[in-house]
Amino acid sequence: QVQLVESGGGLVQAGGSLRLSCAASGLTFSSSAMGWFRQAPGQEYEFVAALDSSGFSTHYADSVKGRFTITRDNAKNTMYLQMHSLKPEDTAAHYCAAGGLSYYRDPTIPNNYNDWGQGTQVTVSS
């Protein structure tokens, strides 16, 4: 059974930084594309960032480019999202997801991911 467990969320002031982690089990992590999405109350899932199984091919939402960095450590079955220069509009529950084959058609679409974590809350105060 696939398990994705996010951690690292919290409350931070605008301009601050956080690093999210996603620990994966029950899947061949080194063969899985992975992504981060977020959801604010009353909003749809929003794509944040994604990377392929090697970690060399990355994708970012325009809203986070230059501020967020997605990485992975296949030896530790863990993916990370380093977030700098956080803004109040970054406030949301952040979810990691494991991509299926459809990931390679479009990594920004939630339906192209097979498994999801429970989420970790990021709150940025102004």
N, C-alpha and C positions, 0 to 999 in steps of 0.2 A: 504494500500500500504506500502510495507516494505521500510524503509529508514535507511540507515547506513551512518553516518556522521563522518568522521575522522578529527582529529585535533591534533596539537602538533608537526607537522613537522617543519623543519627550517634548518638553516645553523649552523654547529658546527664544531669545530676543531677536528682532529683525537685525540682519547682518551677521548673525551667528552661524555656527556649523553643527552638523550632526552626521554620523555615519550609521547607515542602516545595514544590517546583515540579514541574510536569508540562508538558513541551514537546511540542506536538502537530504532526504533519505528515501529509499524505496524506488529509486530510479537510477539509471546510468547517467549520473550528473555530467560526466565529461563528454557525453554525446548530446546533451540537451541544450538547446537555445533557451535563454532565460530573459525575463523582463520585469520591469517595475511599472506598476500603475498606481494611481491614487484616486480617491473618491472623497469629495467634500459632501457634507450633508445636502441631500436633495439634488445632487448632481450625478451625472453619468460617470462611469470609469473614464479616467483620462490617462492616456499613455504618457509615461515619463522617460523611460530609457530601456534599451534592450541590447543584448549582445549574443553572438553566435556561440557555438560550443567551444570554440578555441579561445574566445575572448578578443580576437583581433578585429572583428567587424562589429562596430557599435552604432547605435541609433539613438538620437535624442529628440525630445520635443523642443520646439523652438523656445518655449518658455523657460527651459532649464539649461540650454546650451551655454557653455562657458562657466556655469555655476556648479553643475552636478557632474560626477564622473562615475560610470558604472564599470565594475571590474569583477573578476571571479578568480577563485583559487580552486582548481579542479582536484588538487590533492586533499583539500579540506571539505570538498562538497559544499562550498559556500560562495555566495554572491554578495557583492557589496554595492552600496550607493553612497558615495561621499557627497555631501551637500554643503556648499558654501554660500555665503551671501544670501541667506534665507530671507524670504519676504513673507508678509502676512498671507499673501495669496497662495503660498505653498502649504498652508494649513489644510490637512486632509489625512484620512487613513491611507497608509501606503501599503500596497500589496506586492508580493513577489509571485511570479507565475512561471511555469515551465511550458515552453512552446512545443507545439506539435509540428508536423510537417508543413502545415499551412503558414507557420511562422515565416518561412522564406518567401511567401507571396507578399505578405505585409506584416511586419512585426508590431505595428501600431494598433492592431485590431484585437480586442480582448478575446473574441471567439477563436482566434488562432492559437490560443493557449489551452492546454489540457488540464492543468492542475494549478491550484491557487492556495496561498497561505491564508491565515486568519487576519493578517494585517497588523500594523503598528501605527499608532497615532503620532502625527507630527503637528505640533501647534507652535505657530510663530507669532509672538506678540509684537505690537508696533510701539 
